[in-house]
Amino acid sequence: MDIDFYWSTFLELLTGVPLMAQLVSLSLAVGFVLAVFVALIRLSRWRLASGIAYGYVYVFRGTPLLVQMFLIYYGLGQFEWIRESFLWVFLRQPYWCAILAFTLNTGAYGSEIIRGGLQSVPWGQIEAARAAGMSGWLLFRRITMPIGIRQALPAYGNEMILMVKATSLASIITMLEITGIAQRLISQSYRAVEILVVAGVIYLMINFMLTRLVKWLEHWLSPHLRDAPVVATPAAALAH
């Protein structure tokens, strides 16, 4: 085993982590806002707006992310009005095309996760809040939204992990994140297996830290579990 090669490859691939982190953080941040907005529209009584939101979700959940990225990066430039608008300042750069593709994709998936979380809020808690005088925005801000987000967090954590892995697709539009650097190293050394193993280890490390973060958030958003007293089990009582 060539330890020196593995180590040098590891250090080289680490240089792509900052770009990958930017793609993930920006896409998830904007995508979360978009997901909440779309989920609220889906739950609203406005049929037209709800139908448009449903169409957006259906399209971006029903087509591959790779196709979406190709259409944004190669397809939008085919329209002259886009090339002559201020949008071309951003859309001619692969970085912003990748951000746009990831944001629209995670916004569609995230909206369904958040919609499910909001719908899972127990009706009894909503009724209790209304009995206490809450209504409208106050009820949503203090009861529905916090409980819905907490309910949706485990599933949304999976979406975050999927987005980390999805950033590898940015390499197809010339982005040198982890997978892009790995492809460059493979073309130089022809040692594909070793390089891809190291890249896989880096993705595993990143996702491990991400799962720990999601678990901490879930614990932080669940004060009834965090502050619950420790109850001794019968086995523990017998041990004493």
ZIWOWO-V512285 format. One record per residue. N is the residue number from 0. SS is DSSP state (hx for helix, st for strand, lp for the rest). NEAR is the number of other C-alpha atoms within 12 Angstrom. D_FIRST is the distance of its C-alpha to the first C-alpha in Angstrom with 2 decimals. Layout:
n=N ss=SS near=NEAR d_first=D_FIRST
n=N ss=SS near=NEAR d_first=D_FIRST
This chain:
n=0 ss=lp near=7 d_first=0.00
n=1 ss=lp near=11 d_first=3.78
n=2 ss=hx near=11 d_first=5.83
n=3 ss=hx near=11 d_first=8.86
n=4 ss=hx near=17 d_first=8.83
n=5 ss=hx near=23 d_first=8.66
n=6 ss=hx near=18 d_first=11.29
n=7 ss=hx near=17 d_first=13.39
n=8 ss=hx near=35 d_first=13.46
n=9 ss=hx near=28 d_first=14.55
n=10 ss=hx near=20 d_first=17.21
n=11 ss=hx near=26 d_first=18.37
n=12 ss=hx near=34 d_first=18.85
n=13 ss=hx near=29 d_first=20.70
n=14 ss=lp near=22 d_first=23.35
n=15 ss=lp near=31 d_first=24.39
n=16 ss=hx near=31 d_first=25.11
n=17 ss=hx near=17 d_first=28.60
n=18 ss=hx near=28 d_first=29.75
n=19 ss=hx near=37 d_first=28.55
n=20 ss=hx near=29 d_first=30.35
n=21 ss=hx near=24 d_first=33.47
n=22 ss=hx near=40 d_first=33.53
n=23 ss=hx near=38 d_first=33.21
n=24 ss=hx near=25 d_first=35.64
n=25 ss=hx near=29 d_first=38.31
n=26 ss=hx near=36 d_first=38.20
n=27 ss=hx near=38 d_first=38.39
n=28 ss=hx near=25 d_first=41.10
n=29 ss=hx near=25 d_first=43.35
n=30 ss=hx near=34 d_first=42.47
n=31 ss=hx near=35 d_first=43.54
n=32 ss=hx near=22 d_first=46.91
n=33 ss=hx near=30 d_first=47.30
n=34 ss=hx near=37 d_first=46.38
n=35 ss=hx near=34 d_first=49.01
n=36 ss=hx near=24 d_first=51.59
n=37 ss=hx near=33 d_first=51.01
n=38 ss=hx near=37 d_first=51.02
n=39 ss=hx near=31 d_first=54.35
n=40 ss=hx near=27 d_first=55.81
n=41 ss=hx near=31 d_first=54.75
n=42 ss=hx near=24 d_first=56.58
n=43 ss=lp near=18 d_first=59.62
n=44 ss=lp near=11 d_first=62.87
n=45 ss=lp near=14 d_first=62.79
n=46 ss=hx near=13 d_first=62.30
n=47 ss=hx near=13 d_first=61.69
n=48 ss=hx near=19 d_first=59.08
n=49 ss=hx near=20 d_first=57.44
n=50 ss=hx near=19 d_first=57.36
n=51 ss=hx near=18 d_first=55.75
n=52 ss=hx near=29 d_first=53.09
n=53 ss=hx near=29 d_first=52.50
n=54 ss=hx near=18 d_first=52.14
n=55 ss=hx near=28 d_first=49.53
n=56 ss=hx near=30 d_first=47.51
n=57 ss=hx near=20 d_first=47.92
n=58 ss=hx near=20 d_first=46.76
n=59 ss=hx near=28 d_first=43.64
n=60 ss=hx near=23 d_first=42.61
n=61 ss=hx near=17 d_first=43.42
n=62 ss=lp near=20 d_first=41.52
n=63 ss=lp near=18 d_first=37.78
n=64 ss=hx near=33 d_first=36.55
n=65 ss=hx near=25 d_first=35.12
n=66 ss=hx near=24 d_first=38.64
n=67 ss=hx near=29 d_first=40.16
n=68 ss=hx near=35 d_first=37.89
n=69 ss=hx near=26 d_first=38.71
n=70 ss=hx near=22 d_first=42.40
n=71 ss=hx near=33 d_first=42.45
n=72 ss=hx near=31 d_first=40.46
n=73 ss=hx near=21 d_first=41.98
n=74 ss=hx near=18 d_first=45.11
n=75 ss=hx near=26 d_first=46.92
n=76 ss=hx near=24 d_first=47.10
n=77 ss=hx near=16 d_first=49.28
n=78 ss=lp near=17 d_first=52.15
n=79 ss=hx near=13 d_first=54.30
n=80 ss=hx near=12 d_first=55.68
n=81 ss=hx near=18 d_first=52.19
n=82 ss=hx near=17 d_first=51.44
n=83 ss=lp near=16 d_first=54.76
n=84 ss=lp near=15 d_first=54.34
n=85 ss=lp near=12 d_first=52.64
n=86 ss=lp near=19 d_first=49.91
n=87 ss=hx near=22 d_first=48.51
n=88 ss=hx near=16 d_first=47.45
n=89 ss=hx near=22 d_first=44.82
n=90 ss=hx near=29 d_first=44.24
n=91 ss=lp near=24 d_first=43.36
n=92 ss=lp near=21 d_first=40.25
n=93 ss=hx near=28 d_first=37.17
n=94 ss=hx near=33 d_first=36.56
n=95 ss=hx near=26 d_first=39.92
n=96 ss=hx near=35 d_first=39.72
n=97 ss=hx near=44 d_first=36.51
n=98 ss=hx near=41 d_first=38.21
n=99 ss=hx near=35 d_first=41.27
n=100 ss=hx near=41 d_first=39.43
n=101 ss=hx near=49 d_first=37.41
n=102 ss=hx near=38 d_first=40.56
n=103 ss=hx near=37 d_first=42.77
n=104 ss=hx near=42 d_first=40.26
n=105 ss=hx near=47 d_first=39.57
n=106 ss=hx near=41 d_first=43.28
n=107 ss=hx near=41 d_first=44.20
n=108 ss=hx near=41 d_first=41.85
n=109 ss=hx near=44 d_first=42.58
n=110 ss=hx near=42 d_first=46.31
n=111 ss=hx near=37 d_first=46.28
n=112 ss=hx near=35 d_first=44.30
n=113 ss=hx near=43 d_first=46.76
n=114 ss=hx near=36 d_first=49.72
n=115 ss=hx near=30 d_first=48.73
n=116 ss=hx near=29 d_first=48.35
n=117 ss=hx near=31 d_first=51.77
n=118 ss=hx near=23 d_first=53.39
n=119 ss=lp near=22 d_first=52.01
n=120 ss=lp near=24 d_first=53.94
n=121 ss=lp near=17 d_first=56.43
n=122 ss=hx near=16 d_first=59.92
n=123 ss=hx near=13 d_first=61.41
n=124 ss=hx near=20 d_first=59.70
n=125 ss=hx near=28 d_first=61.03
n=126 ss=hx near=17 d_first=64.49
n=127 ss=hx near=16 d_first=64.31
n=128 ss=hx near=22 d_first=63.42
n=129 ss=hx near=20 d_first=66.34
n=130 ss=hx near=12 d_first=68.62
n=131 ss=lp near=13 d_first=67.59
n=132 ss=lp near=12 d_first=68.73
n=133 ss=lp near=19 d_first=65.48
n=134 ss=lp near=18 d_first=65.48
n=135 ss=hx near=15 d_first=63.95
n=136 ss=hx near=13 d_first=61.36
n=137 ss=hx near=17 d_first=61.59
n=138 ss=hx near=22 d_first=60.84
n=139 ss=hx near=22 d_first=57.90
n=140 ss=hx near=18 d_first=56.46
n=141 ss=hx near=19 d_first=56.89
n=142 ss=hx near=28 d_first=56.47
n=143 ss=hx near=36 d_first=55.21
n=144 ss=hx near=30 d_first=52.44
n=145 ss=hx near=25 d_first=50.81
n=146 ss=hx near=31 d_first=50.88
n=147 ss=hx near=37 d_first=49.76
n=148 ss=hx near=36 d_first=46.77
n=149 ss=hx near=31 d_first=45.77
n=150 ss=hx near=28 d_first=46.11
n=151 ss=hx near=35 d_first=44.07
n=152 ss=hx near=34 d_first=41.27
n=153 ss=hx near=29 d_first=38.89
n=154 ss=hx near=27 d_first=39.17
n=155 ss=hx near=38 d_first=39.00
n=156 ss=hx near=34 d_first=35.78
n=157 ss=hx near=23 d_first=34.28
n=158 ss=hx near=36 d_first=35.64
n=159 ss=hx near=40 d_first=33.98
n=160 ss=hx near=29 d_first=30.56
n=161 ss=hx near=28 d_first=31.30
n=162 ss=hx near=41 d_first=32.25
n=163 ss=hx near=40 d_first=28.95
n=164 ss=hx near=31 d_first=27.20
n=165 ss=hx near=34 d_first=30.03
n=166 ss=hx near=44 d_first=29.39
n=167 ss=hx near=37 d_first=26.58
n=168 ss=hx near=35 d_first=29.56
n=169 ss=hx near=41 d_first=30.69
n=170 ss=hx near=29 d_first=28.15
n=171 ss=hx near=28 d_first=30.44
n=172 ss=hx near=29 d_first=33.19
n=173 ss=lp near=22 d_first=31.24
n=174 ss=lp near=31 d_first=30.21
n=175 ss=lp near=30 d_first=27.00
n=176 ss=lp near=38 d_first=25.94
n=177 ss=hx near=44 d_first=22.42
n=178 ss=hx near=39 d_first=22.40
n=179 ss=hx near=31 d_first=24.28
n=180 ss=hx near=34 d_first=21.79
n=181 ss=hx near=37 d_first=18.94
n=182 ss=hx near=32 d_first=21.06
n=183 ss=hx near=26 d_first=21.65
n=184 ss=hx near=28 d_first=18.00
n=185 ss=hx near=22 d_first=17.46
n=186 ss=hx near=13 d_first=20.50
n=187 ss=hx near=13 d_first=19.23
n=188 ss=hx near=15 d_first=15.67
n=189 ss=lp near=14 d_first=16.01
n=190 ss=lp near=20 d_first=12.63
n=191 ss=hx near=22 d_first=14.56
n=192 ss=hx near=17 d_first=12.44
n=193 ss=hx near=26 d_first=9.82
n=194 ss=hx near=34 d_first=12.92
n=195 ss=hx near=27 d_first=15.10
n=196 ss=hx near=22 d_first=12.95
n=197 ss=hx near=31 d_first=13.14
n=198 ss=hx near=36 d_first=16.79
n=199 ss=hx near=25 d_first=17.46
n=200 ss=hx near=20 d_first=16.33
n=201 ss=hx near=30 d_first=18.73
n=202 ss=hx near=32 d_first=21.47
n=203 ss=hx near=18 d_first=21.07
n=204 ss=hx near=19 d_first=21.51
n=205 ss=hx near=27 d_first=24.52
n=206 ss=hx near=25 d_first=26.10
n=207 ss=hx near=19 d_first=25.72
n=208 ss=hx near=18 d_first=27.67
n=209 ss=hx near=28 d_first=30.11
n=210 ss=hx near=25 d_first=30.82
n=211 ss=hx near=17 d_first=31.54
n=212 ss=hx near=19 d_first=33.91
n=213 ss=hx near=25 d_first=35.69
n=214 ss=hx near=21 d_first=36.09
n=215 ss=hx near=19 d_first=37.59
n=216 ss=hx near=22 d_first=39.93
n=217 ss=hx near=27 d_first=41.01
n=218 ss=hx near=20 d_first=41.76
n=219 ss=hx near=17 d_first=43.61
n=220 ss=lp near=23 d_first=45.69
n=221 ss=lp near=20 d_first=46.66
n=222 ss=hx near=16 d_first=48.91
n=223 ss=hx near=12 d_first=50.52
n=224 ss=hx near=12 d_first=47.22
n=225 ss=hx near=14 d_first=46.16
n=226 ss=lp near=11 d_first=49.45
n=227 ss=lp near=10 d_first=50.03
n=228 ss=lp near=9 d_first=50.81
n=229 ss=lp near=9 d_first=48.57
n=230 ss=lp near=9 d_first=50.38
n=231 ss=lp near=11 d_first=49.84
n=232 ss=lp near=10 d_first=49.04
n=233 ss=hx near=9 d_first=51.00
n=234 ss=hx near=9 d_first=47.99
n=235 ss=hx near=10 d_first=47.56
n=236 ss=hx near=9 d_first=51.31
n=237 ss=hx near=8 d_first=51.27
n=238 ss=hx near=8 d_first=48.41
n=239 ss=lp near=8 d_first=50.71
